[in-house]
Every structure is written in structure tokens, then in C-alpha cells.
């Protein structure tokens, strides 16, 4: 097992197998591609020819290097071709029966020292190894799709795997330019173990008609910086594949968050398995296509919808980062803004923060000095909410404390003119609870901006059961005018983004509690394997562990799901005052500024 891995067989030449074969051939390995389907083998060769031709056009490789790569890839239809391979990677369909048959046949073909790797992301490596005559040479080697582009490779050991085998494939992964992460044998491993729970919750959210597929996907892309929305990603992965992974995860964890949402089963049984079928959550231009085409669920034009109220002036209550950011957004869009705080001094400090932010935009060439001055001139700072008497829209951005917000809305009810829209920026509290302290709950709505407000494009527009149609229309129109993307959601804990984001973060903490993987490996897995801009522990420390714990508690209280209970490690860190970057220590330690 310590011999160099120069000849490698890839069994199964679907999208993943072809991608792995390309990575290996480009890295100088002799690659034996094996598939019972001659059409799949031809397609794999054609795919490699096309990708290497593109590489030549982009001057990444020479024509001679391209010919060498193609010469190193040979295809066969019989497993006997793997006889001389030092490593065999199987990426056949995700069922025990098919994979076990492959391993049994390989036992009779390859040398006793050859390493057998499964590309599974859901099935038990230990169970597959137990079927082999030499279980010590069996491990998991989980590439991510598309294999040539994705850097992460999860190296999965069972209790039977020999350390030299792990060392050999880990060294190979590094030589391929990949980032190997060592993990134990449990369904989903690290990246998919966190990813598929999140995807499942998104499917359940859609199934409950809480939000449209378009709004769920837009919310997670714009609110979290993800490269793809969860429902579009399920279509790409394959809804049947996702269901298989989740079934395996649920069998191991018995966590209801992993129990496949019924809609996944319904779509799978109907053959609507995503892009490969031409239809899943979305409809595509053709089977295997990637262009979404309109269907019966595509939102209709808003023409003829309820007209909103006229908004020319906006009041923003608060003096923190969020309040000043929201005031900046409205002022830049041409609105007259009153920025009110508990004192004139706090209001002036908040306006000074806006001036500093605009100054940075000027220095970076994003804003002219004239535009900066005009924007600042539209903002009036005030030390009392009485200054909101004439505003058309009042937006509160004070502390995330229900009693504080209720007290403020009671004041707004007295101060603001009839017909003014009253909006709360809460990220987790019930909007209706603040609406009910006013005499006009129909005028109250949630308008959840994301931090930093000037940069983040998303606004969650939260209707209560009492919100008037024209108030909802007003806020959507205003969002568009300030160049934000509004998504509609109902008044329940977490709305869209936090309801999907924080269970994922909580599950990452549980992985560390269970000593399954390290902070660094989990963060690397989600950035390299999932395309996340930040790993979960980086994000938790930025958000603040106290804020994260508060949101987790709200979600657990509302949905009463045991799987949503905050991880004890999070509670312990908060109790110890380790709140993240703001205190210098959270999951990691930071240099004090």
C-alpha cells in the first residue's frame, strides 16, 4: 500500500467518474476507465477531449500535453481491466447491492496490495469493506462535483482501514492539487452531513408553502453569499440522490431534520429528479439542461397588483450599525431620512458613522464627493421619536429585545401620522407581537435587512396575518427603489435565511462536540466542498455566539424539534463570555484591536 499510485482504475464513468478520471489523467496518472455501458465510455472520452481542447484554447496546456493526457485514458467494459491498478475508485450507483457486487468482483481481479476506494457520500464504508476479502485496504475517497474544479476530497477511514492505505490516498490527493480532509465513517461525512440537512429543511419549507422556490433560493444566495440556492442545488445533485443520502443519514442519526421531506419522495417517484430529468423543483430546457424555463409555478407579473402607498420620507429608529446602514441606504436612494436615537448625541454619532462609510466609497471611486454631500444632506439626526411625525415609513433597528421593540412601537403609534407604514427589522422575533401594541396592526410589517445593509442586497419582507395588502406592496416597491431584492415570507421564527442557516451552524457545533472532525476541517470542507464564503465556525465568531444562541433558542422554542436544541458547547462558550470576534475569543482566539 506504500507503492506510488501511478495506475488507477475508475469504475463508473458518469459525470463524477469522468471528472475524477480527468483529474487523474491531467496529473500524469495512467487511468483505466471502466463502465458496462459503451455509450458512457464514449461520452467520457468525448468529455475529456472537449475539456482539454478548451484548456489548450485558454493556453493552460499545450497541444502536446493534451495528446499525452488523452493517451493516458483508456476505457474498458470489463472489471478485469483493473488487474494492474494500484488503486481502484468506484463511483457506481449509490446502492449497497451494486457497490458490493463491484467490490466482490474486484477481490478476484486486483492484487492483494491494491487499494479499493468507494466514492460514496451516503453509504457505510465499513459495511462495504466487510464484504471484501481484504477490508483493511478499503476506504472512502469522496470527490466533489465538478471534480476538476472542486478542491475538497474527503478521505474516509473505517475501523478496519489500514493507516498506510489512508496515507497513500491522502498523498495522492495532495499531488492532484486537492485539499484532503480526514473523516470517520458516518453518512454524509462532513460536507454532505451538514449540507443535506440544510437542503432537506429548504425542501420542507417549500413544501409547507412558506415561501416560493424562487424566494428561498434568492434568500440563501443573497443573504449568505452561497453560489446556488438550495432547491436549485437539489435539482443539480439529483432529488433521488439527495433522498438516498438523507435516508442513510436518518438511519444513523434518527434526527428528524434528516428525515427526507415528503416532497423529495414524491418528486423522485414521479421521475422528476432534477436537471438530469429536465424537471425537479424547476423545469429545464431539456433533460440534462441547465437553463430554467417558465412553468406553471413561475411567478406571474405583478401588473395589476395592489398599489402601494406613497413614500417620500423615511424615519429610522436606532443608533447602531444596522440603523446607520439602513439610513444610508435610503438616503443614497433619494429619500429624506430622519435618523432618531435615544439622545441627540447618539443620533449625531450614527450620522457621523454614515459620513465615514460614504467617505470610504468616495476614496474607492464608487461615489463622487457631490453625491456624498447630497446623501448626507438628506439625513436629519434627532434625539427623539417626535421627529417621525411626518414620515411615510418608519423603520426600527433597535436591540433584538421584544419588550424594547414593543415599547418603541407603542410610541410610533402615537407619533406617526395615519397611513404611515411601520416596519421592524427583527431577525427572529414575532412581528405580530410588536404590531399588536399599536392601534393599527394592519400598517405593521417586517423588513429584515442584512448586515452590512449598504452592501447586502436581500430584504426579507415579513407579513403578519394582519398586514394590509397595500402595506406589503409599499414595502416591496420601496425595496426595489433602494436597489434591494425583496423576498416574501410569513411571520414565523427565523423567516427564510436564519431558519435554514442556524440549524446548519448548530449541527456543525455538534460535529465538534462528538469529536468527529476539527474546526479547521469542517470550515475547510464547507468552503472547498460547498462553495461557502465562510466556514461555519468563522461565521459563528463573526455573527457573535450570543446572537447565534438567542436565534437557536427562538427556533427551538417555536418549532419544538429536538434537533434544533442549541448545542451545549455553544451554551458553555456564551456562559464563559467567549462571544466571538467582538470579545477576542469564540471558537477561535483573535488578536485584540
KATAFEN-V257936 format. One record per residue. N is the residue number from 1. RES is the residue in one letter. PHI is phi in whole degrees, -180 to 180 (* if undefined). Layout:
[[N	RES	PHI] [N	RES	PHI]]
//
This chain:
[[1	X	*] [2	X	-90] [3	X	-71] [4	X	-60] [5	X	-93] [6	X	-102] [7	X	-117] [8	X	-128] [9	X	-100] [10	X	-118] [11	X	-101] [12	X	107] [13	X	-111] [14	X	-79] [15	X	-59] [16	X	-70] [17	X	-60] [18	X	-64] [19	X	-64] [20	X	-64] [21	X	-59] [22	X	-63] [23	X	-59] [24	X	-67] [25	X	-65] [26	X	-66] [27	X	-89] [28	X	91] [29	X	-86] [30	X	-79] [31	X	-116] [32	X	-105] [33	X	-92] [34	X	-127] [35	X	-154] [36	X	-66] [37	X	-94] [38	X	-66] [39	X	-65] [40	X	-65] [41	X	-65] [42	X	-63] [43	X	-65] [44	X	-64] [45	X	-63] [46	X	-62] [47	X	-64] [48	X	-66] [49	X	-61] [50	X	-69] [51	X	-68] [52	X	-72] [53	X	-64] [54	X	-64] [55	X	-65] [56	X	-67] [57	X	-59] [58	X	-88] [59	X	61] [60	X	-89] [61	X	-138] [62	X	-90] [63	X	-63] [64	X	-66] [65	X	-63] [66	X	-62] [67	X	-62] [68	X	-65] [69	X	-61] [70	X	-64] [71	X	-69] [72	X	-82] [73	X	-111] [74	X	-122] [75	X	-117] [76	X	-143] [77	X	-111] [78	X	-124] [79	X	-64] [80	X	-58] [81	X	-66] [82	X	-85] [83	X	-56] [84	X	-96] [85	X	-75] [86	X	-86] [87	X	-144] [88	X	-120] [89	X	-113] [90	X	-98] [91	X	-136] [92	X	-86] [93	X	-52] [94	X	-80] [95	X	-136] [96	X	-60] [97	X	-59] [98	X	-67] [99	X	-66] [100	X	-64] [101	X	-63] [102	X	-62] [103	X	-65] [104	X	-63] [105	X	-69] [106	X	-66] [107	X	-55] [108	X	-86] [109	X	-111] [110	X	-85] [111	X	-72] [112	X	-62] [113	X	-92] [114	X	-68] [115	X	-94] [116	X	-110] [117	X	-119] [118	X	-101] [119	X	-92] [120	X	-59] [121	X	-118] [122	X	-139] [123	X	-89] [124	X	-75] [125	X	-65] [126	X	-61] [127	X	-65] [128	X	-68] [129	X	-64] [130	X	-63] [131	X	-82] [132	X	-90] [133	X	-69] [134	X	-127] [135	X	-61] [136	X	-68] [137	X	-100] [138	X	-100] [139	X	-150] [140	X	-104] [141	X	-135] [142	X	-99] [143	X	-82] [144	X	-116] [145	X	-93] [146	X	-80] [147	X	-57] [148	X	-65] [149	X	-98] [150	X	-81] [151	X	-83] [152	X	-79] [153	X	-134] [154	X	-91] [155	X	-99] [156	X	-108] [157	X	-102] [158	X	-97] [159	X	-68] [160	X	-99] [161	X	-71] [162	X	-76] [163	X	-53] [164	X	-60] [165	X	-66] [166	X	-62] [167	X	-63] [168	X	-65] [169	X	-75] [170	X	-66] [171	X	-64] [172	X	-60] [173	X	-58] [174	X	-65] [175	X	-66] [176	X	-82] [177	X	83] [178	X	-99] [179	X	-109] [180	X	-79] [181	X	-123] [182	X	-84] [183	X	-137] [184	X	-87] [185	X	-91] [186	X	-150] [187	X	-54] [188	X	88] [189	X	53] [190	X	-90] [191	X	-62] [192	X	-71] [193	X	-60] [194	X	-88] [195	X	-66] [196	X	-73] [197	X	-63] [198	X	-64] [199	X	-62] [200	X	-63] [201	X	-66] [202	X	-65] [203	X	-63] [204	X	-66] [205	X	-63] [206	X	-66] [207	X	-61] [208	X	-81] [209	X	60] [210	X	-74] [211	X	-152] [212	X	-73] [213	X	-61] [214	X	-64] [215	X	-71] [216	X	-62] [217	X	-68] [218	X	-64] [219	X	-61] [220	X	-76] [221	X	-72] [222	X	-82] [223	X	-85] [224	X	-122] [225	X	72] [226	X	-79] [227	X	-71] [228	X	-152] [229	X	-72] [230	X	-65] [231	X	-76] [232	X	-64] [233	X	-68] [234	X	-60] [235	X	-63] [236	X	-70] [237	X	-65] [238	X	110] [239	X	-66] [240	X	-67] [241	X	-65] [242	X	-61] [243	X	-63] [244	X	-62] [245	X	-61] [246	X	-65] [247	X	-61] [248	X	-66] [249	X	-65] [250	X	-67] [251	X	-58] [252	X	-82] [253	X	-101] [254	X	55] [255	X	-88] [256	X	-60] [257	X	-67] [258	X	-98] [259	X	-67] [260	X	-54] [261	X	-58] [262	X	-52] [263	X	-61] [264	X	-66] [265	X	-68] [266	X	-63] [267	X	-66] [268	X	-62] [269	X	-64] [270	X	-84] [271	X	81] [272	X	-94] [273	X	-97] [274	X	115] [275	X	-56] [276	X	-62] [277	X	-96] [278	X	87] [279	X	-160] [280	X	-151] [281	X	-69] [282	X	-116] [283	X	-110] [284	X	-114] [285	X	-65] [286	X	-168] [287	X	-57] [288	X	85] [289	X	-78] [290	X	-123] [291	X	-90] [292	X	-76] [293	X	-118] [294	X	-61] [295	X	-142] [296	X	-64] [297	X	-96] [298	X	-66] [299	X	-57] [300	X	-76] [301	X	-61] [302	X	-81] [303	X	-59] [304	X	86] [305	X	-73] [306	X	-60] [307	X	-79] [308	X	-85] [309	X	-84] [310	X	-74] [311	X	-128] [312	X	-122] [313	X	-132] [314	X	-131] [315	X	-107] [316	X	-120] [317	X	-100] [318	X	138] [319	X	-133] [320	X	-86] [321	X	-61] [322	X	-67] [323	X	-62] [324	X	-67] [325	X	-65] [326	X	-67] [327	X	-60] [328	X	-62] [329	X	-59] [330	X	-67] [331	X	-65] [332	X	-63] [333	X	-84] [334	X	100] [335	X	-82] [336	X	-77] [337	X	-124] [338	X	-107] [339	X	-105] [340	X	-110] [341	X	-131] [342	X	-73] [343	X	-151] [344	X	-63] [345	X	-63] [346	X	-65] [347	X	-65] [348	X	-65] [349	X	-64] [350	X	-64] [351	X	-67] [352	X	-63] [353	X	-64] [354	X	-64] [355	X	-59] [356	X	-66] [357	X	-64] [358	X	-65] [359	X	-62] [360	X	-64] [361	X	-65] [362	X	-65] [363	X	-64] [364	X	-92] [365	X	78] [366	X	-89] [367	X	-146] [368	X	-84] [369	X	-63] [370	X	-64] [371	X	-65] [372	X	-61] [373	X	-65] [374	X	-67] [375	X	-64] [376	X	-63] [377	X	-67] [378	X	-81] [379	X	-103] [380	X	-112] [381	X	-89] [382	X	-145] [383	X	-100] [384	X	-152] [385	X	-73] [386	X	-59] [387	X	-70] [388	X	-90] [389	X	-57] [390	X	-112] [391	X	-75] [392	X	-91] [393	X	-140] [394	X	-111] [395	X	-119] [396	X	-94] [397	X	-140] [398	X	-101] [399	X	-57] [400	X	-80] [401	X	-133] [402	X	-59] [403	X	-67] [404	X	-63] [405	X	-69] [406	X	-63] [407	X	-64] [408	X	-66] [409	X	-68] [410	X	-62] [411	X	-70] [412	X	-59] [413	X	-59] [414	X	-79] [415	X	-87] [416	X	-74] [417	X	-72] [418	X	-58] [419	X	91] [420	X	-70] [421	X	-88] [422	X	-111] [423	X	-122] [424	X	-110] [425	X	-97] [426	X	-52] [427	X	-104] [428	X	-150] [429	X	-87] [430	X	-69] [431	X	-64] [432	X	-64] [433	X	-67] [434	X	-85] [435	X	-64] [436	X	-72] [437	X	-82] [438	X	-97] [439	X	-89] [440	X	-140] [441	X	-61] [442	X	-68] [443	X	-92] [444	X	-102] [445	X	-151] [446	X	-92] [447	X	-139] [448	X	-87] [449	X	-80] [450	X	-114] [451	X	-95] [452	X	-82] [453	X	-56] [454	X	-64] [455	X	-96] [456	X	-81] [457	X	-86] [458	X	-89] [459	X	-134] [460	X	-86] [461	X	-98] [462	X	-110] [463	X	-89] [464	X	-94] [465	X	-69] [466	X	-106] [467	X	-65] [468	X	-73] [469	X	-60] [470	X	-72] [471	X	-69] [472	X	-60] [473	X	-63] [474	X	-60] [475	X	-67] [476	X	-64] [477	X	-64] [478	X	-64] [479	X	-57] [480	X	-65] [481	X	-67] [482	X	-94] [483	X	64] [484	X	-113] [485	X	-103] [486	X	-84] [487	X	-125] [488	X	-90] [489	X	-154] [490	X	-85] [491	X	-88] [492	X	-141] [493	X	-53] [494	X	85] [495	X	52] [496	X	-92] [497	X	-64] [498	X	-67] [499	X	-67] [500	X	-96] [501	X	-75] [502	X	-74] [503	X	-62] [504	X	-62] [505	X	-64] [506	X	-63] [507	X	-68] [508	X	-64] [509	X	-63] [510	X	-62] [511	X	-60] [512	X	-70] [513	X	-56] [514	X	-86] [515	X	58] [516	X	-80] [517	X	-154] [518	X	-87] [519	X	-54] [520	X	-65] [521	X	-67] [522	X	-67] [523	X	-61] [524	X	-63] [525	X	-60] [526	X	-76] [527	X	-76] [528	X	-84] [529	X	-96] [530	X	-112] [531	X	73] [532	X	-74] [533	X	-67] [534	X	-138] [535	X	-72] [536	X	-60] [537	X	-80] [538	X	-61] [539	X	-67] [540	X	-59] [541	X	-68] [542	X	-75] [543	X	-64] [544	X	109] [545	X	-69] [546	X	-69] [547	X	-64] [548	X	-62] [549	X	-64] [550	X	-61] [551	X	-67] [552	X	-59] [553	X	-65] [554	X	-64] [555	X	-62] [556	X	-65] [557	X	-66] [558	X	-77] [559	X	-94] [560	X	56] [561	X	-93] [562	X	-55] [563	X	-66] [564	X	-94] [565	X	-61] [566	X	-56] [567	X	-61] [568	X	-54] [569	X	-61] [570	X	-65] [571	X	-64] [572	X	-67] [573	X	-65] [574	X	-65] [575	X	-61] [576	X	-84] [577	X	81] [578	X	-91] [579	X	-104] [580	X	114] [581	X	-58] [582	X	-67] [583	X	-109] [584	X	88] [585	X	-154] [586	X	-143] [587	X	-74] [588	X	-127] [589	X	-101] [590	X	-130] [591	X	-70] [592	X	-71] [593	X	-90]]
//
